[in-house]
């Protein structure tokens, strides 16, 4: 191995060690989703302090696929009992995206005083990589857009479990799942699980599914469980490892940025996150009035966090995982498909409104 390879390997090992340490501390403190939140916080703090934390791009997809296969184990015929009512919340999701995006844009433009392009693409509730790319193409501040979206996901994932526990009175298990097997997994289970992961990724890639590393294995695992071929469950240790990698990935997004810039992005994102979560709660309350007592499910489905992270919370609460995953996939697709069109229309019809300079831009 050459010097560059050893350096990369060393940073990878350091980052995973930091993430695992943070997760173990949260586990000992009996915090919800301990391994995910602990790894995220620990690596973010180390990134802020200037430590060389980093994970290769290839590290997250396999762990996401593991979680996807785990999500699939929650499927049963009863899962789709309320599927007919999902269309109402999906229509509401479009209205949620429009309202939330508009509120966040006004906040970023006139309170945070960002330039129009940076403000617009920072305000979109989803599609991190796509919003960074589109924002840069339109002339926005690529780094600020990246940091604000990373901070939004960080803050939503950090606060939502505690908010649910506090206001809904529901305890989220620290492993992220109640029923993960504590006993040794059999060789047959390993084979079926590996088949769900590998076959699911292949299926997701072939069908060009959004979030294919999560959705593909989830569908493959769900099919295996629904038809009764297997009932494998993932041991807690394996799920914990996957959560550490995903949490560390979120924390590492703050690496190579100055502490001052990170603090500014966190402060700006905090205001937008409050607006988004308030909108989430409002829509969830309205939908629960029309669609039965499913307030927590609607909150998780509408929360502007990552697909994998929100799905883990749903899994730990025994909330309908397919319902939550579907809404997040639709949210990301809607934002990605509509962002450029919305920006063009806003610029054409409200050019002066968008382009008027703000002091401090």
C-alpha positions in Angstrom: 0.0 0.0 0.0 1.4 3.4 -1.0 1.6 6.4 1.3 -1.6 8.0 0.2 -3.5 4.7 0.7 -2.1 4.3 4.2 -3.1 7.9 5.0 -6.6 7.3 3.7 -6.9 4.0 5.6 -5.6 5.7 8.8 -8.2 8.4 8.6 -10.9 5.9 7.9 -9.9 3.8 11.0 -9.7 7.0 13.1 -13.1 8.2 12.0 -14.8 4.8 12.7 -13.1 4.6 16.1 -14.3 8.1 17.0 -17.8 7.2 15.8 -17.8 3.9 17.7 -16.6 5.7 20.9 -19.3 8.3 20.6 -21.9 5.7 20.0 -20.8 3.7 23.1 -21.0 6.8 25.3 -24.6 7.4 24.1 -25.4 3.7 24.6 -24.1 3.9 28.2 -26.2 7.1 28.7 -29.3 5.2 27.4 -29.9 7.8 24.7 -32.3 7.0 21.8 -30.6 5.7 18.6 -27.3 5.8 20.5 -25.0 4.5 17.8 -26.3 6.8 15.1 -26.5 9.9 17.2 -23.3 9.2 19.1 -21.2 8.6 16.0 -22.7 11.7 14.4 -22.0 14.0 17.3 -18.5 12.6 18.0 -17.3 13.0 14.4 -18.9 16.4 14.0 -17.1 17.7 17.2 -13.8 16.3 15.9 -14.4 17.8 12.5 -15.1 21.2 14.2 -11.9 20.8 16.2 -9.9 20.2 13.0 -9.1 16.5 13.4 -8.6 14.7 10.1 -11.9 12.8 10.1 -13.1 11.4 6.8 -14.9 8.5 5.3 -14.5 7.3 1.6 -17.6 7.7 -0.5 -17.7 3.9 -0.8 -18.2 3.4 3.0 -21.8 4.5 3.3 -23.6 2.6 0.5 -22.9 -0.9 2.0 -24.1 0.2 5.4 -27.2 1.8 3.9 -27.9 -1.5 2.1 -27.7 -3.3 5.4 -30.2 -1.0 6.9 -32.4 -1.3 3.9 -32.5 -5.1 4.3 -33.2 -4.7 7.9 -36.1 -2.3 7.1 -37.6 -5.0 4.8 -38.0 -7.4 7.8 -40.7 -5.1 9.2 -43.0 -5.8 6.2 -46.1 -8.0 6.6 -49.5 -8.2 4.9 -50.8 -5.9 7.6 -48.3 -3.2 6.6 -50.5 -2.1 3.7 -53.8 -1.9 5.6 -53.9 1.9 5.3 -52.4 2.1 1.8 -55.5 3.6 0.4 -55.2 6.6 2.6 -51.5 7.2 1.6 -52.6 9.2 -1.4 -54.0 11.9 0.8 -50.7 12.4 2.6 -48.7 12.2 -0.6 -50.8 15.1 -2.1 -50.3 17.0 1.2 -46.6 16.4 0.9 -46.4 18.5 -2.3 -48.1 21.3 -0.5 -45.7 20.8 2.4 -42.7 21.1 0.1 -44.0 24.3 -1.5 -44.8 26.0 1.8 -41.7 24.9 3.6 -39.4 25.8 0.7 -41.1 29.3 0.5 -40.7 30.0 4.2 -37.1 28.8 4.3 -36.3 30.9 1.2 -37.7 34.1 2.8 -35.8 33.3 6.0 -32.4 32.7 4.2 -32.9 35.7 1.9 -34.1 38.4 4.2 -33.2 37.3 7.7 -29.9 35.4 7.0 -29.2 37.8 4.1 -27.8 35.2 1.7 -27.6 35.9 -2.0 -30.7 34.8 -4.0 -29.3 31.6 -5.5 -27.7 30.4 -2.3 -30.8 31.2 -0.4 -33.1 29.3 -2.8 -31.1 26.1 -3.1 -30.4 26.1 0.7 -34.1 26.3 1.3 -35.1 23.2 -0.6 -36.1 20.4 1.8 -34.2 17.5 0.3 -31.8 16.3 -2.4 -28.5 17.4 -0.8 -26.2 16.5 -3.6 -28.5 17.7 -6.3 -29.2 21.0 -4.6 -25.4 21.6 -4.2 -24.8 20.8 -7.8 -27.7 22.9 -9.1 -26.9 25.8 -6.8 -23.3 25.9 -8.0 -24.4 25.8 -11.6 -26.6 28.8 -11.0 -23.9 30.8 -9.4 -24.6 30.1 -5.7 -22.1 29.6 -2.8 -21.5 25.8 -3.2 -19.9 25.4 0.2 -22.6 27.3 2.1 -25.3 25.3 0.4 -23.5 22.1 1.3 -23.0 23.1 4.9 -26.6 24.3 5.4 -28.1 21.1 4.1 -25.7 19.0 6.1 -26.5 21.1 9.2 -30.3 20.7 8.5 -30.0 16.9 8.4 -27.7 16.9 11.4 -30.2 19.0 13.5 -33.3 17.1 12.4 -31.7 13.7 13.2 -30.3 15.0 16.5 -33.5 16.6 17.8 -36.4 14.6 16.4 -35.9 11.4 18.6 -35.9 13.6 21.7 -38.9 15.6 20.6 -40.9 12.4 19.9 -40.0 11.0 23.3 -40.8 14.2 25.1 -44.1 15.2 23.4 -45.5 11.9 22.1 -44.5 10.0 25.2 -42.9 7.2 23.1 -39.6 5.7 24.0 -37.1 5.1 21.2 -34.8 2.2 21.9 -31.1 3.0 22.0 -30.3 0.3 19.4 -32.8 1.7 16.9 -34.9 -1.5 16.9 -36.7 -3.5 19.5 -36.6 -6.9 17.9 -33.2 -7.3 16.4 -31.9 -10.7 17.2 -29.6 -11.0 20.2 -28.8 -14.7 19.5 -26.3 -15.9 16.9 -27.5 -15.6 13.4 -27.6 -19.0 11.5 -25.7 -19.7 8.3 -29.0 -19.9 6.4 -30.0 -16.4 7.7 -26.6 -15.0 6.6 -27.2 -16.4 3.1 -30.7 -14.9 2.8 -29.6 -11.6 4.3 -26.6 -11.4 1.9 -28.9 -12.3 -1.0 -31.3 -9.5 0.0 -28.4 -7.0 0.2 -26.6 -8.0 -3.1 -29.8 -8.7 -5.0 -31.5 -5.6 -3.7 -28.7 -3.3 -4.8 -28.7 -5.0 -8.2 -32.4 -4.6 -8.5 -32.3 -0.9 -7.4 -29.6 -0.2 -9.9 -31.4 -2.0 -12.8 -34.6 -0.3 -12.1 -32.9 3.1 -11.4 -34.7 3.4 -8.1 -34.2 6.5 -6.0 -32.0 5.8 -3.0 -31.2 2.5 -4.6 -28.9 1.3 -1.9 -31.7 1.6 0.7 -34.8 1.0 -1.3 -33.5 -2.0 -3.4 -32.4 -4.2 -0.4 -35.5 -3.1 1.5 -37.8 -4.4 -1.4 -35.8 -7.6 -1.8 -35.9 -8.3 2.0 -39.6 -7.4 2.1 -40.4 -9.8 -0.7 -38.5 -12.6 1.0 -40.4 -12.0 4.2 -43.9 -11.5 2.6 -43.7 -14.8 0.7 -42.5 -16.6 3.8 -39.1 -17.7 2.4 -37.2 -16.5 5.4 -37.7 -14.6 8.6 -34.1 -13.5 9.2 -33.4 -10.6 11.6 -30.1 -8.7 11.8 -28.1 -9.0 15.0 -27.9 -5.8 17.1 -24.1 -5.6 16.6 -24.4 -5.5 12.8 -27.1 -2.8 12.9 -25.0 -0.8 15.3 -22.0 -0.9 12.9 -24.2 0.3 10.1 -25.5 3.2 12.3 -22.0 4.2 13.2 -20.9 4.5 9.6 -24.0 6.5 8.6 -23.7 8.8 11.7 -20.0 9.3 11.0 -20.8 10.2 7.4 -23.1 13.0 8.6 -20.5 14.3 11.0 -17.7 14.2 8.5 -19.6 16.7 6.2 -18.3 19.4 8.5 -14.6 18.5 7.9 -12.3 20.9 6.1 -14.4 23.9 6.9 -13.4 26.6 9.3 -15.0 26.6 12.8 -16.4 30.0 12.1 -18.1 28.9 8.8 -19.5 25.7 10.5 -21.0 27.8 13.4 -22.5 30.2 10.9 -24.0 27.4 8.9 -25.4 25.7 12.0 -26.9 29.0 13.2 -28.5 29.7 9.9 -29.7 26.1 9.5 -31.2 26.1 13.0 -33.7 28.8 12.1 -34.7 27.0 8.9 -34.9 23.7 10.8 -37.3 25.2 13.3 -39.5 26.5 10.5 -39.5 23.1 8.7 -40.2 21.2 11.9 -43.1 23.5 12.8 -44.5 23.0 9.3 -44.0 19.3 9.7 -46.0 19.2 13.0 -48.7 21.4 11.5 -49.2 19.1 8.5 -49.0 16.0 10.7 -51.7 17.4 13.0 -54.0 18.3 10.1 -53.5 14.9 8.4 -54.0 13.0 11.7 -57.4 14.8 12.0 -58.4 13.5 8.6 -56.6 10.2 8.6 -56.9 8.7 12.1 -54.5 8.6 15.0 -51.2 8.4 13.1 -49.6 11.7 14.2 -46.1 10.2 14.8 -46.1 8.4 11.4 -47.0 11.7 9.6 -44.2 13.5 11.6 -41.6 11.0 10.5 -42.9 10.9 6.9 -42.8 14.7 6.6 -39.6 15.5 8.6 -36.9 17.0 6.4 -34.2 14.5 7.4 -32.4 11.7 5.6 -34.3 8.7 4.2 -32.1 6.2 6.1 -32.2 8.1 9.4 -35.9 8.7 9.4 -36.5 5.1 8.5 -34.5 3.9 11.4 -36.6 6.0 13.8 -39.7 4.6 12.2 -38.4 1.1 12.6 -37.6 1.6 16.2 -41.1 2.9 16.9 -42.8 0.1 14.9 -44.3 2.8 12.7 -45.1 1.8 9.1 -41.7 1.8 7.5 -42.9 1.6 3.9 -45.2 4.6 4.5 -42.2 6.7 5.8 -39.8 5.5 3.1 -42.2 6.2 0.3 -42.9 9.8 1.5 -39.2 10.6 1.8 -38.4 9.2 -1.6 -41.3 11.2 -3.1 -40.1 14.3 -1.2 -36.6 14.0 -2.6 -37.8 13.3 -6.2 -40.2 16.2 -6.1 -37.6 18.6 -4.8 -35.0 17.5 -7.4 -37.5 17.5 -10.3 -39.1 20.8 -9.4 -36.2 23.0 -8.0 -34.9 24.2 -11.3 -38.3 24.9 -12.7 -39.4 26.7 -9.5 -36.3 28.9 -9.5 -36.7 29.8 -13.2 -40.4 30.7 -12.7 -39.5 32.8 -9.6 -36.8 34.6 -11.4 -39.0 35.3 -14.4 -42.1 36.5 -12.6 -40.5 38.0 -9.5 -37.1 39.0 -10.8 -36.8 42.2 -8.7 -38.0 40.3 -5.6 -35.4 37.7 -6.0 -32.5 39.8 -7.2 -32.8 42.8 -4.9 -29.5 43.0 -3.0 -29.4 42.5 0.7 -26.7 44.1 2.9 -24.2 41.5 3.9 -24.9 39.3 0.9 
